Amino acid sequence: MKARKEETVKRNNEARLAVLLGAGLVASAVAFALPASAANGKTTLSAGNGTVGVNQVLTATYVDNNADSSCDDESGAVSFDFQISNGTDLGTIAGSCTSVSNGSYTPIATWTATMNWTPTANGSFIVSTYASQQLLGGTNTVGQATKKVSIAAAKPSGAPSKPQNLKVTGVSTNAVSLNWNAPSSTGGSGISGYIVKWAGPTSGQITVQATNANVGTLSAGSAYTFSVSAANSQGWSDWVSVTQNTANAPTPAPVQQQVLVGPMWTGGGPKIKSGKWKTFNNTQNLDTNAGHEARLSAIKKSSSVKSVSFRYNGDAAQIRAVLKAGAKSGTFTLEEYSPAMPGFTAMSMTRVIKVVK
């Protein structure tokens, strides 16, 4: 009786042990199958400010605070998906695991991945990474991190862009005035000046600091092409050009010959007595077609002629010559002279006059 009771107790104990062992195995299986939790680790993202067109290196880490004793014993690999707030998905990179700390009750494993990003636009962006771990039960997101970055516009380089709105502002027979606006981009450095060149019957080149120039010493009535380029320390811009004709030279006014009636005498030929007044032309005959009267003068007097005088007596012009004492005769040249006037040449007429006692 006693032996049977002991056998029953033994069987009951074995049954209880089996139940307990079964429950433990189920609990382990459940624990192994459970997905990783964000509470078990921390995700971080490193990303700095940058410039359009310059590569950025994004670094993501996931630190698992409940790791196995080595990376090889980890329950699943960690990967990182990188996204930009402008809608760009850069893709997923598998993380690499570092050696864990052995001998600790709570070993730590660190997963790391890097992604290259070349911004194509400037502005403020949010960069995000999502850490996921591959487990028996599937892939589970175990962490997320974000970083705000500022991307600056690319700094221009090289020569400036070309000048704008080149136009002609003045034209003469030998000069053309030009004006233009500064380039929309100065390039990699400030504008140091402008080169102005021209080609036509003559050619040349000048450098100016302002956005205007006056090009002189050109040929009248001729076609010229004017070109302007902006310059900085790194080079010249493309040229902009305009074509312009210089003004024609003015046609000179026609020059007419003045007309004089010429010396006319009243009462005899070109001979006068010393000391006597003799009527010469009337004033109407002294008028020229230039609209003014001719001037009378005595030139080339001989040494025996003391003086020659002129006067007007009514409408008549009169002349008187006086010989020197003891002289019996002499001569002088009577000149009618009309100076040049607009549209008319100068005019003179002469006649030798004899003076007698």
C-alpha positions, 0 to 999 in steps of 0.5 A: 500500500505504501509502495503504491502511494509513493509511485503515485506521488512520483508520477504526479511530480513528473507530470508537474515537472513536464507541465512546467518544462512545457510551459518554459519551452512555450515561453521561450518560443514566444519570447524568441518570436516576439518582434524587437521593440523600440524600447530596446534601443536608440536610433540616431542620425548625423547630417550637417548643413551643406550646399547645392551640388555638394555631396552630403554623408548621412550616418544612421546608428541603432544601439540595441540595449538588449543584445546577445553576446556577439553580433553573430548571435543577434536575432536579426540584421538592422537596415536603415531607410533614408528619406528627404522631406521633399519626397526623395527616398534615397533607399535602404542600406544594411547596417554593420554591427560592431562587437558587443561587450562580453561578460555583461548581463546587458550587452550592447550592439551598435548598427551603423549605415551611411548614405550619400545625398547630393542636394539639387535645390537649396532650402530647409529640409528634414532628413529621416532614417527608419531602422528596421530589424529582420526577425523570424516573425518579419521585419519590424521598425525598431527606431526612427530619427530626424535631422533638420538641415539647411542647404545653401545655393551653389556659389557661382564661379567663373566669368560673369554672364553677358551684359544686358539691354545694349542700345545706342543712345546717340549718333553723330558723324564721327561718334556713337554713344552706347548704354547697357545694363550690368550682367544678371550674374557677376560670376565668381568675383565682382565686375572689374570693368567692361570691354567695348570694341567696334568694327567697320571702316575703322576698328578699336577697343576700349575698357570702361568702368561704367555701363556706358561709353562714347566711341569717337573717331569714326567715319561719317555715314558708315556702318559699325558693329559695337560689342560689349563684354563684362570682365572679372578676375576669372575671365570675360563674358559672352559678347553682346552686339549692336549695329549702327550707322554714323550720321552722314556729313552735312552737304556744304552750302553752294558757294556762289561767285559774288558779282561786281559791276566794276569801276565805271567813270563819269566824264572820261577814262581812268585818269584824274587830276590831282586835287579834283574830285571825280565821280566814280560808280554810283552806289547801286553799282557798288552793290553785290549779289551777296546783298552788301556794298563793295569796299573801295580802297587805293593800293600800290600807290606810286611814290609821287602820290601823296594821298587818295580819298573817297566820298559819297556825293548823293548816290555817287561814289567819288575819288580824289588823288593828290600828287606830292609837291613837284610831282607831275604824275603818278599812279595808284590801283583802285580796288573794289573788294567784297569779303566772303559771306555765307554761301559766297566767295570773296570778290575783288576787282582792280584798275590802275588809275593815273593822276596828273597835274 
